[in-house]
């Protein structure tokens, strides 16, 4: 459409030039009069304030009207179609997106699609997690709409905006706005609308951490601190860091980390790590156990698995799926045999 409009505008410009030159030569008009009379003719206004006195002028105007009016109508039609189609497409696209957002359940709301928020969104998409992004800048919002994300173009600090993201049904919220004060405000609003939502907030200034925690953030992360730590470790322990990068970020390796909650009735309750058969039967490895807000890192083989424990495990995707099936079953023997 844009190319066609450009060509039509070029044709209109050429018509204007030809009409102006032709009227100067045939009717001996001034440049201003010739331009005015040409525009008057091709737009079919026809005030009649300029008279044609020569046969050559009449002949030239016939061709100008036949050609110029057609070019003008074509250009006007393209502009009208572009505006109408653009508005209709925008309205239809917005309604379609709103319906998809309305259908979300246990999703994640990302506030801010800047440098940090963008990486969050790409990772959530890779993990297959349903999410919606709230972004106030129009260019960024349009960019992520084109990339297929669900986007709300509005101010994330407003309660109504969070309600449009159906925060009452959301599982988590990531406050990734560029200013700590905005993230504090978003955290307060989110917890006020949904006290049970899990909030992870970005901070730039160290003194903002306590404010974000008091506002209700469950986790506060500083991209600067994490980036600095990673750069230092890349110098001190480059091989270890490269290995972790390979495991976590290499698309050819499906090694993943997972959190597995041990619910009542699971066949793993009451068993130790050695007798549970987790490593032997699934291949997944338990890195830590979170119990009563205490973290048991690198648990021993005789560590007992209790109801309510949160196992932090690592393994290939199919190994983790196998472990989830085991943990959800009442009788482990039926799964292992």
C-alpha positions as CSV (number, residue, x, y, z in Angstrom):
1,X,0.0,0.0,0.0
2,X,2.8,2.4,0.9
3,X,4.5,1.9,-2.5
4,X,1.3,2.4,-4.4
5,X,0.7,5.7,-2.5
6,X,4.2,6.8,-3.3
7,X,3.8,6.1,-7.0
8,X,0.4,7.8,-7.1
9,X,1.9,10.9,-5.4
10,X,4.7,10.9,-7.9
11,X,2.2,10.8,-10.8
12,X,0.2,13.6,-9.2
13,X,3.4,15.7,-8.9
14,X,4.3,15.1,-12.6
15,X,0.7,16.0,-13.6
16,X,1.0,19.3,-11.6
17,X,4.3,20.1,-13.3
18,X,3.0,19.3,-16.8
19,X,-0.2,21.3,-16.2
20,X,1.8,24.3,-14.9
21,X,4.2,24.4,-17.8
22,X,1.4,23.8,-20.4
23,X,-0.7,26.7,-19.1
24,X,2.3,29.0,-19.0
25,X,3.1,28.2,-22.7
26,X,-0.5,28.2,-24.0
27,X,-2.2,30.9,-21.9
28,X,0.9,32.9,-20.9
29,X,0.0,32.8,-17.2
30,X,2.3,33.6,-14.4
31,X,3.8,30.7,-12.5
32,X,1.5,31.3,-9.5
33,X,-1.6,31.5,-11.8
34,X,-0.6,28.4,-13.7
35,X,-0.1,26.3,-10.5
36,X,-3.4,27.6,-9.1
37,X,-5.3,26.9,-12.3
38,X,-3.8,23.4,-12.6
39,X,-4.8,22.5,-9.0
40,X,-8.2,24.0,-9.6
41,X,-8.7,21.8,-12.7
42,X,-7.5,18.4,-11.4
43,X,-9.5,18.8,-8.2
44,X,-12.6,19.7,-10.2
45,X,-13.2,22.9,-8.2
46,X,-13.7,25.1,-11.2
47,X,-14.2,28.5,-9.7
48,X,-14.1,30.1,-13.2
49,X,-12.0,33.0,-12.0
50,X,-9.4,32.4,-14.7
51,X,-10.5,32.4,-18.4
52,X,-9.0,30.4,-21.2
53,X,-8.5,32.6,-24.3
54,X,-6.8,30.3,-26.9
55,X,-7.7,27.1,-28.7
56,X,-4.4,25.7,-27.6
57,X,-5.3,26.3,-24.0
58,X,-8.7,24.7,-24.4
59,X,-7.1,21.6,-26.1
60,X,-4.5,21.3,-23.4
61,X,-7.1,21.6,-20.6
62,X,-9.1,18.8,-22.1
63,X,-6.1,16.4,-21.8
64,X,-5.3,17.8,-18.3
65,X,-8.8,17.2,-17.1
66,X,-8.9,13.6,-18.6
67,X,-5.6,12.6,-17.2
68,X,-5.1,14.8,-14.1
69,X,-8.5,14.3,-12.6
70,X,-8.1,10.5,-12.9
71,X,-4.7,10.7,-11.2
72,X,-6.1,12.9,-8.4
73,X,-9.1,10.5,-7.8
74,X,-6.7,7.5,-7.7
75,X,-4.4,9.2,-5.2
76,X,-7.4,10.3,-3.0
77,X,-8.8,6.8,-3.1
78,X,-5.6,5.3,-2.0
79,X,-5.2,7.7,0.9
80,X,-8.8,7.1,2.0
81,X,-8.5,3.3,1.8
82,X,-5.2,3.5,3.8
83,X,-6.8,5.4,6.6
84,X,-10.0,3.4,6.8
85,X,-8.3,0.0,6.5
86,X,-5.7,1.0,9.0
87,X,-8.3,2.1,11.6
88,X,-10.4,-1.0,11.0
89,X,-7.4,-3.3,11.3
90,X,-6.4,-1.5,14.5
91,X,-9.8,-1.8,16.0
92,X,-10.2,-5.5,15.0
93,X,-6.7,-6.4,16.1
94,X,-7.3,-4.7,19.5
95,X,-10.6,-6.5,20.1
96,X,-9.0,-9.9,19.1
97,X,-6.1,-9.3,21.5
98,X,-8.4,-8.2,24.3
99,X,-10.3,-11.5,23.9
100,X,-7.1,-13.5,24.2
101,X,-6.1,-11.5,27.3
102,X,-9.5,-12.1,28.8
103,X,-9.0,-15.9,28.4
104,X,-5.7,-16.0,30.2
105,X,-5.4,-17.9,33.5
106,X,-2.4,-18.2,35.8
107,X,-0.5,-15.9,33.5
108,X,2.4,-13.5,34.1
109,X,2.1,-9.7,33.8
110,X,5.2,-8.0,32.6
111,X,5.2,-4.2,33.3
112,X,7.7,-2.5,31.0
113,X,9.2,-3.8,27.8
114,X,12.5,-2.0,27.9
115,X,16.0,-3.6,28.0
116,X,15.1,-5.8,31.0
117,X,11.5,-6.4,30.2
118,X,12.3,-7.5,26.7
119,X,14.6,-10.2,27.9
120,X,12.0,-11.3,30.4
121,X,9.4,-11.6,27.6
122,X,11.7,-13.6,25.3
123,X,12.5,-16.1,28.1
124,X,8.8,-16.5,29.1
125,X,8.0,-17.2,25.5
126,X,10.8,-19.8,25.3
127,X,9.4,-21.5,28.4
128,X,5.9,-21.5,27.1
129,X,4.5,-19.4,29.9
130,X,1.4,-17.3,29.2
131,X,2.1,-13.6,29.6
132,X,0.8,-10.1,28.8
133,X,3.0,-7.0,28.7
134,X,2.0,-3.5,29.7
135,X,4.0,-0.8,27.9
136,X,3.3,2.9,27.7
137,X,5.7,3.8,24.8
138,X,3.8,3.4,21.6
139,X,6.8,2.3,19.5
140,X,7.7,-0.5,21.9
141,X,4.1,-1.6,22.3
142,X,3.8,-1.8,18.5
143,X,7.0,-3.7,18.2
144,X,5.9,-6.5,20.6
145,X,2.4,-6.6,19.0
146,X,4.2,-7.3,15.7
147,X,6.2,-10.1,17.4
148,X,3.0,-11.8,18.5
149,X,2.9,-10.8,22.2
150,X,-0.2,-9.8,24.0
151,X,0.2,-6.1,24.7
152,X,-1.7,-3.5,26.7
153,X,-0.6,0.0,25.6
154,X,-1.1,2.0,28.8
155,X,0.4,3.1,32.1
156,X,1.2,0.1,34.3
157,X,0.9,2.3,37.5
158,X,-2.8,2.7,37.0
159,X,-5.1,0.2,38.7
160,X,-7.4,0.2,35.7
161,X,-4.6,-0.9,33.4
162,X,-3.7,-3.8,35.8
163,X,-7.4,-4.8,35.8
164,X,-7.3,-4.9,32.0
165,X,-4.5,-7.4,32.3
166,X,-6.8,-9.5,34.6
167,X,-4.5,-9.3,37.5
168,X,-7.1,-11.1,39.7
169,X,-6.4,-14.2,37.6
170,X,-2.6,-13.8,37.2
171,X,0.0,-16.0,38.8
172,X,2.8,-13.4,38.9
173,X,3.8,-9.9,38.0
174,X,7.3,-8.7,37.0
175,X,7.8,-5.0,37.6
176,X,10.6,-4.1,35.1
177,X,10.0,-0.4,34.7
178,X,13.1,1.9,34.4
179,X,12.5,3.8,37.6
180,X,12.5,2.3,41.1
181,X,9.7,4.6,42.2
182,X,7.5,3.3,39.4
183,X,8.2,-0.3,40.4
184,X,7.3,0.5,44.0
185,X,4.0,2.0,42.9
186,X,3.2,-1.0,40.6
187,X,4.0,-3.4,43.4
188,X,1.7,-1.6,45.8
189,X,-1.1,-1.6,43.2
190,X,-0.6,-5.2,42.3
191,X,-0.7,-6.4,45.9
192,X,-3.7,-4.3,46.6
193,X,-5.7,-5.8,43.7
194,X,-4.4,-9.4,44.2
195,X,-2.8,-10.0,47.6
196,X,-1.8,-13.5,46.6
197,X,0.1,-12.6,43.4
198,X,3.9,-13.3,43.3
199,X,5.7,-10.1,42.5
200,X,9.3,-9.9,41.2
201,X,10.6,-6.3,41.0
202,X,13.6,-4.7,39.3
203,X,15.7,-2.2,41.2
204,X,18.6,0.1,40.2
205,X,19.4,1.7,43.5
206,X,20.4,-0.4,46.5
207,X,18.3,1.7,48.9
208,X,15.2,0.8,46.9
209,X,15.3,-2.8,47.9
210,X,13.8,-2.3,51.3
211,X,11.1,-0.1,49.9
212,X,10.1,-2.7,47.3
213,X,10.0,-5.4,49.9
214,X,7.9,-3.2,52.2
215,X,5.6,-2.5,49.2
216,X,5.0,-6.3,48.9
217,X,7.6,-7.6,46.4
218,X,8.4,-11.2,46.9
219,X,11.7,-10.9,45.2
220,X,13.8,-7.9,44.3
221,X,16.5,-8.2,41.6
222,X,19.2,-5.8,40.4
223,X,20.3,-6.3,36.8
224,X,23.4,-4.2,37.6
225,X,24.4,-6.5,40.5
226,X,23.7,-9.7,38.6
227,X,25.6,-8.4,35.6
228,X,28.6,-7.3,37.7
229,X,28.7,-10.6,39.5
230,X,28.6,-12.5,36.2
231,X,31.3,-10.4,34.6
232,X,33.6,-11.0,37.7
233,X,33.0,-14.7,37.7
234,X,33.6,-14.9,33.9
235,X,37.1,-13.6,34.7
236,X,37.7,-15.7,37.8
237,X,36.0,-19.0,36.8
238,X,35.5,-18.8,33.0
239,X,35.1,-22.5,32.4
240,X,32.4,-22.9,35.1
241,X,30.5,-19.9,33.8
242,X,30.7,-21.2,30.2
243,X,29.4,-24.5,31.4
244,X,26.4,-22.9,33.1
245,X,25.7,-20.8,30.1
246,X,25.8,-23.8,27.9
247,X,23.4,-25.7,30.1
248,X,21.0,-22.9,30.5
249,X,21.1,-21.0,27.2
250,X,22.2,-23.5,24.6
251,X,19.1,-24.2,22.5
252,X,20.6,-27.6,21.4
253,X,20.7,-28.8,25.0
254,X,17.3,-29.4,26.7
255,X,18.7,-29.2,30.2
256,X,16.2,-27.4,32.5
257,X,15.6,-26.6,36.1
258,X,12.2,-27.2,37.7
259,X,10.4,-26.6,41.0
260,X,8.4,-29.6,42.1
261,X,6.0,-29.4,45.0
262,X,5.4,-32.7,46.9
263,X,1.7,-32.8,47.7
264,X,-0.3,-35.0,50.1
265,X,-0.6,-38.5,48.8
266,X,2.5,-38.5,46.6
267,X,4.4,-41.8,46.7
268,X,7.6,-39.9,47.4
269,X,6.4,-38.7,50.8
270,X,8.4,-40.5,53.6
271,X,11.1,-41.8,51.3
272,X,14.7,-40.7,51.3
273,X,16.4,-39.5,48.2
274,X,18.2,-42.8,47.8
275,X,15.1,-45.0,48.3
276,X,12.8,-42.7,46.2
277,X,14.6,-43.9,43.0
278,X,14.4,-40.3,41.6
279,X,18.0,-40.4,40.2
280,X,17.9,-44.1,39.2
281,X,14.5,-44.2,37.6
282,X,14.1,-40.7,36.1
283,X,17.7,-39.4,35.6
284,X,16.8,-36.0,37.2
285,X,18.9,-34.7,40.0
286,X,17.7,-32.9,43.2
287,X,19.8,-29.8,43.8
288,X,18.0,-28.5,46.8
289,X,15.0,-28.9,49.0
290,X,13.0,-25.9,50.3
291,X,11.2,-26.8,53.5
292,X,9.5,-24.2,55.8
293,X,11.3,-21.4,54.0
294,X,14.6,-23.1,54.7
295,X,16.8,-24.2,51.9
296,X,18.7,-27.6,52.1
297,X,21.4,-27.3,49.5
298,X,22.9,-30.4,48.0
299,X,20.8,-32.8,50.2
300,X,22.4,-36.1,51.2
301,X,21.1,-39.5,50.0
302,X,19.4,-40.1,53.4
303,X,17.5,-36.8,53.4
304,X,13.8,-37.7,53.8
305,X,11.2,-36.2,51.5
306,X,8.3,-34.6,53.4
307,X,4.8,-33.5,52.4
308,X,5.0,-29.8,51.3
309,X,8.6,-29.9,50.3
310,X,9.7,-28.0,47.2
311,X,12.3,-30.0,45.2
312,X,14.6,-28.0,43.0
313,X,15.6,-30.4,40.3
314,X,17.7,-30.3,37.1
315,X,17.6,-32.6,34.2
316,X,16.5,-33.1,30.6
317,X,13.0,-32.1,29.7
318,X,11.8,-35.7,29.4
319,X,13.4,-36.6,32.7
320,X,11.6,-33.8,34.5
321,X,8.3,-34.8,32.9
322,X,8.9,-38.4,34.2
323,X,9.6,-37.1,37.7
324,X,6.4,-35.0,37.7
325,X,4.5,-38.2,36.8
326,X,6.2,-40.0,39.7
327,X,5.5,-37.3,42.2
328,X,1.9,-37.1,41.3
329,X,1.3,-40.8,41.6
330,X,0.2,-42.6,44.8
331,X,2.0,-45.8,44.1
332,X,5.6,-45.4,42.8
333,X,5.9,-49.1,42.0
334,X,3.2,-48.7,39.3
335,X,5.3,-46.1,37.6
336,X,8.7,-47.6,38.0
337,X,7.7,-51.2,37.1
